[in-house]
């Protein structure tokens, strides 16, 4: 997407002027006019030439004119192009990294203390809202499943997970079932899915049930379909996160009006909302940047979310990041989120 927009830019001069305009807007938060852009760019161009370039950038959807202002501001598409291709990132220097390591070292190896410290550190360093999820536990591997008939079209699913853990789920079926039907359904799952992660089983069952619909007994098909909900409940972690510095967002004019900040704080207080947002990065290989509507939540249309996953022993997985306005200093924030995730991994993994 970014490379496509970049190829549409008429020349390197347009790329450079877009970069300068976005940098100026990030710094000041005010629409950028042609005179300001001419002065900041440091290149000899007439105001008319710069206005023509700005018109081209506007036609490409990379900048827009707010209200009646003569200046221009970046659009989410403009920020996306900037983040993906134009920005020059500034990694923390050695002194800053040592300071981060020292702050983490002061917390010992207690996970909750580390997570609380990191969220506070991210907020303090970036002047944005810092958030860290508690790492998920080990993968839920199915060792055995059994079904026990109850009354009123209810079935007890007994799952043995990771060799030792036993979880029970009461399932409600549309039709009554016999013990023999329940046994056949359990045999099918045990023969085909034992040793697999519950998340993978749920996904695979959908395909397998569609493929075997014609040859499988309808009662057995119904039981296995219902059993998916039991596996979902067993695999889903309770989920916790630590959020710090959300009041920093009140310092940005575009987020500071009472209604906007109220809605943001209400969203932050909803555990499910926050965890679903952060889960978008749980399997990413590195830093993810969600700009405006890319987060999938309307309340964050004027915000950007920068996240990175961290891992402990390859099984425990969490996400950390920052939330701020779309005009955040990406060149500094992205590397900070990245290095903080690596430092947290180092602090939480057992030492040799």
C-alpha positions in Angstrom: 0.0 0.0 0.0 2.7 2.5 1.0 5.0 1.5 -1.9 2.0 1.9 -4.3 1.4 5.5 -3.0 5.1 6.2 -3.1 5.3 5.2 -6.7 2.4 7.7 -7.5 4.4 10.6 -6.1 5.6 12.7 -9.1 9.3 12.9 -7.9 11.7 12.8 -5.0 11.0 16.5 -4.3 7.3 15.6 -3.5 8.5 12.9 -1.2 10.8 15.2 0.6 8.2 18.0 0.9 5.7 15.5 2.3 8.2 14.3 4.8 9.0 17.9 5.9 5.3 18.7 6.2 4.6 15.7 8.4 7.6 16.3 10.6 6.5 19.9 11.1 2.9 19.0 11.9 4.0 16.3 14.3 6.1 18.9 16.1 3.7 21.8 16.2 0.2 20.3 15.7 -0.7 23.2 13.4 -1.6 23.1 9.6 1.4 23.7 7.5 1.3 26.4 4.8 3.4 26.8 1.7 5.6 29.5 3.2 6.3 27.4 6.3 7.1 24.4 4.1 9.4 26.5 1.9 11.3 27.7 4.9 11.6 24.3 6.6 12.5 22.4 3.4 15.7 24.5 2.9 15.4 24.2 -0.9 14.9 27.0 -3.4 11.4 26.7 -4.6 8.8 29.4 -5.3 5.6 29.4 -3.2 3.7 28.7 -6.3 5.7 25.5 -7.0 5.2 24.3 -3.5 1.5 25.0 -3.7 1.4 22.9 -6.8 3.2 20.0 -5.1 0.8 20.3 -2.1 -2.1 20.1 -4.5 -0.7 16.9 -6.0 -0.2 15.4 -2.5 -3.8 16.4 -1.7 -5.1 14.7 -4.8 -3.3 11.5 -3.8 -5.0 11.6 -0.4 -1.8 12.1 1.5 -2.6 15.5 3.0 -5.8 17.5 3.5 -7.0 21.0 4.3 -8.8 21.3 7.6 -11.8 23.6 7.6 -10.9 26.9 6.0 -7.2 26.9 6.9 -4.7 27.6 4.1 -2.4 25.0 5.6 -2.4 21.2 5.2 -2.3 18.3 7.6 -1.3 14.7 7.0 -4.0 12.1 6.4 -3.8 8.6 7.8 -2.6 7.5 4.3 0.1 10.2 4.5 1.2 8.9 7.9 1.2 5.4 6.6 3.5 6.3 3.8 5.7 8.3 6.1 6.0 5.4 8.6 6.7 2.8 6.0 9.1 4.5 3.7 10.0 8.1 4.6 10.9 8.3 8.3 14.4 7.8 9.5 14.1 6.0 12.9 16.3 7.1 15.8 17.2 4.1 18.1 17.8 4.9 21.7 21.5 5.5 22.4 23.6 3.4 24.7 23.0 5.6 27.7 19.3 5.4 27.3 19.4 1.6 26.9 21.5 1.3 30.0 19.0 3.4 31.9 16.1 1.2 30.8 18.1 -1.9 31.8 18.8 -0.4 35.2 15.2 0.4 35.8 14.1 -3.1 34.8 16.9 -4.6 37.0 15.6 -2.8 40.0 12.4 -4.8 39.8 14.0 -8.2 40.2 12.5 -11.1 38.3 8.9 -10.8 39.6 6.7 -10.7 36.5 4.0 -8.4 37.8 6.6 -5.8 39.0 8.4 -5.9 35.7 5.2 -5.4 33.7 4.1 -2.5 35.9 7.5 -0.9 35.6 7.6 -1.3 31.8 4.2 0.3 31.3 5.3 3.2 33.4 8.6 3.5 31.6 7.0 3.5 28.2 4.6 6.3 29.3 7.4 8.3 30.8 9.8 8.0 27.9 7.3 8.7 25.1 4.8 11.0 27.0 2.1 8.8 25.7 0.0 6.1 27.3 2.0 2.9 27.9 0.4 -0.5 28.1 1.7 -4.1 28.7 -0.3 -7.3 28.8 0.5 -10.0 31.3 2.0 -12.9 29.3 -0.2 -15.8 28.4 0.5 -19.1 29.9 1.7 -22.2 28.1 -0.1 -23.3 25.0 -3.1 -25.5 25.8 -2.4 -28.9 24.4 -5.2 -31.4 24.3 -4.4 -34.8 25.8 -7.9 -36.3 26.1 -11.5 -35.3 25.8 -14.5 -37.2 27.2 -18.3 -36.5 27.1 -20.6 -37.3 30.0 -24.4 -37.2 29.4 -26.4 -34.9 31.8 -30.1 -34.1 31.9 -32.0 -31.5 29.7 -29.9 -31.8 26.6 -26.7 -31.0 28.5 -23.4 -32.7 28.1 -20.3 -32.4 30.4 -17.1 -32.1 28.4 -14.0 -33.2 30.4 -10.7 -32.0 28.9 -7.3 -33.0 30.0 -4.8 -30.3 29.0 -1.0 -30.3 29.1 -0.9 -33.7 30.9 -2.1 -32.4 34.3 -4.8 -29.8 34.0 -8.4 -31.0 33.9 -11.1 -28.6 32.8 -14.9 -29.2 32.7 -17.4 -27.5 30.5 -21.1 -27.9 30.4 -22.4 -27.9 26.8 -26.0 -27.3 25.7 -27.1 -29.3 22.6 -30.2 -28.8 20.5 -31.1 -32.5 20.5 -30.7 -35.3 23.1 -27.8 -37.7 22.5 -27.1 -41.2 23.7 -23.9 -42.3 25.6 -22.9 -44.2 22.4 -23.1 -41.1 20.3 -21.0 -39.1 22.8 -18.4 -41.8 22.9 -18.1 -41.9 19.1 -17.6 -38.1 19.1 -15.0 -38.3 21.8 -13.2 -41.1 19.9 -13.1 -39.0 16.8 -11.5 -36.0 18.5 -9.1 -38.1 20.5 -8.0 -40.1 17.4 -7.5 -37.0 15.3 -6.5 -34.1 17.5 -4.7 -35.3 20.7 -1.4 -33.5 21.0 -2.6 -30.4 19.2 -3.0 -26.9 20.5 -6.7 -26.1 21.3 -6.6 -23.0 19.1 -5.4 -25.1 16.1 -8.0 -27.7 16.9 -10.9 -25.2 16.8 -9.7 -23.9 13.4 -9.1 -27.3 12.0 -12.5 -28.7 13.2 -14.3 -26.2 11.0 -12.6 -27.5 7.9 -12.9 -31.1 8.9 -16.6 -30.9 9.8 -17.4 -29.3 6.4 -15.4 -32.0 4.6 -16.9 -34.9 6.4 -20.5 -33.6 6.7 -21.9 -36.1 4.2 -20.2 -39.1 5.7 -20.5 -38.2 9.4 -23.5 -39.1 11.5 -25.5 -35.9 12.1 -25.7 -36.4 15.9 -21.9 -36.8 16.0 -21.5 -33.8 13.8 -23.6 -31.7 16.2 -21.8 -32.8 19.3 -18.4 -32.0 17.8 -19.6 -28.6 16.7 -20.8 -27.8 20.2 -17.5 -29.1 21.6 -15.7 -26.2 19.8 -17.1 -23.8 22.4 -15.7 -26.0 25.2 -12.2 -25.8 23.6 -12.5 -22.0 23.1 -13.3 -21.5 26.8 -10.4 -23.8 27.8 -7.9 -22.1 25.6 -8.8 -18.5 26.3 -6.7 -16.9 29.0 -8.3 -14.6 31.6 -6.1 -11.8 30.3 -4.8 -8.8 32.2 -2.9 -5.7 31.2 -1.3 -2.7 32.9 -2.0 0.8 31.5 -0.1 3.9 32.6 0.0 7.5 31.6 -3.4 7.8 29.9 -3.7 11.4 31.2 -0.7 12.3 28.9 -3.2 12.2 26.0 -4.9 15.3 27.4 -1.8 17.3 26.5 -2.6 16.9 22.8 -5.2 19.4 21.5 -6.8 16.9 19.1 -7.6 14.6 22.0 -8.2 17.0 24.8 -11.8 18.0 24.5 -14.0 16.6 27.3 -16.1 14.3 25.2 -13.2 12.7 23.3 -11.1 12.1 26.4 -14.1 10.7 28.2 -14.8 8.2 25.5 -11.1 7.3 25.3 -10.9 6.7 29.0 -14.1 4.6 29.0 -12.6 2.5 26.2 -9.4 2.0 28.1 -11.4 0.8 31.1 -13.0 -2.0 29.1 -10.7 -5.1 29.5 -12.1 -6.9 26.4 -11.6 -3.9 24.2 -8.0 -3.4 25.2 -7.1 -7.1 25.0 -8.6 -7.4 21.5 -6.7 -4.4 20.4 -3.4 -5.7 21.7 -4.0 -9.2 20.4 -3.8 -7.8 16.9 0.0 -8.0 17.4 0.3 -11.2 19.4 1.8 -13.2 16.5 3.7 -10.3 14.8 7.4 -10.7 14.2 8.2 -7.2 15.3 6.7 -3.7 15.8 3.3 -3.0 14.5 1.9 0.5 13.9 -1.9 1.0 13.6 -2.7 4.5 12.4 -6.2 5.8 12.9 -8.9 3.5 11.5 -6.4 0.7 11.0 -6.9 -0.3 14.7 -10.5 -1.3 13.8 -12.0 0.9 16.5 -13.7 4.2 15.7 -12.8 5.7 19.1 -9.1 5.4 18.0 -9.6 7.1 14.6 -7.5 10.1 15.8 -4.9 7.8 17.5 -2.0 5.6 16.6 -1.1 2.4 18.4 2.5 1.1 18.3 2.9 -2.4 19.7 5.4 -5.2 19.8 5.1 -8.8 21.2 7.4 -10.3 23.8 8.0 -13.9 24.6 9.1 -15.9 27.6 10.4 -19.4 27.0 8.7 -19.3 23.6 5.3 -20.2 25.2 4.4 -17.2 27.4 3.4 -14.4 25.1 2.5 -10.8 25.7 2.3 -7.5 24.0 3.5 -4.0 25.0 3.1 -0.7 23.3 2.0 2.9 23.4 -1.2 4.7 22.5 -1.1 8.4 21.4 -2.3 10.8 18.7 -1.6 10.1 15.0 0.9 12.9 15.1 3.2 11.1 17.5 7.0 11.1 17.0 7.2 7.8 15.1 10.9 8.1 14.5 11.5 7.9 18.3 8.5 5.9 19.5 8.9 2.9 17.2 12.5 2.1 18.2 11.7 2.6 21.9 8.8 0.1 21.7 11.0 -2.4 19.9 14.0 -2.2 22.3 11.7 -2.2 25.4 10.1 -5.5 24.2 13.5 -7.1 23.8 14.7 -5.8 27.2 11.5 -7.2 28.8 12.1 -10.5 27.2 15.6 -10.6 28.5 14.5 -9.6 32.0 11.7 -12.2 32.2 13.5 -15.2 30.6 15.4 -17.3 33.2 19.1 -16.7 33.3 21.5 -19.5 32.5 
